[in-house]
Amino acid sequence: MIRTLFTLFAVGLVTVIGVGIVLTILSVAFSITLGIAGVLLTKVAPILLVGWGVLWLLGRNRRNRDELSAADRQWLEGG
């Protein structure tokens, strides 16, 4: 009887410790993911958005994007 109770206690203790370790690992991974997402949204996204806006505004001035200028064509041909 005591042996059965001790076995149940040991299995329960191991289970609680195992679940605690798994939940700790999951929470650390979740925190790292939220941290990276926060940095990307607050530091990187505004810079990318401003760069995209500048390129979009500069690109509006070009009439036909398919045509190369004479200087570009000469440079690509290597001479």
Residue, then its C-alpha position, 0 to 999 in steps of 0.5 A: m500500500i505504501r509502495t503504491l502511494f510512493t510510486l504514484f507520488a513519484v510519477g506525479l512529481v516527475t510529471v509536474i516537473g516535466v510539465g513545468i520544464v516544457l511550459t518554461i521552454l514554451s514561454v521563453a520561445f514565446s517571449i523571444t518571438l514577441g521581442i523580435a516582432g516588437v523590434l521589427l515593428t518599431k525599428v525596422a518597419p518604419i525605415l522600410l516604409v519610409g524607404w518604400g515611400v521615397l522609391w515610390l515617389l522617385g519612381r513616379n517621375r519615370r515615364n516608361r520603366d521598360e526603356l533604358s536610357a542611352a547611358d544605361r544601355q552603353w554601360l550594360e553593353g560594356g563600352 
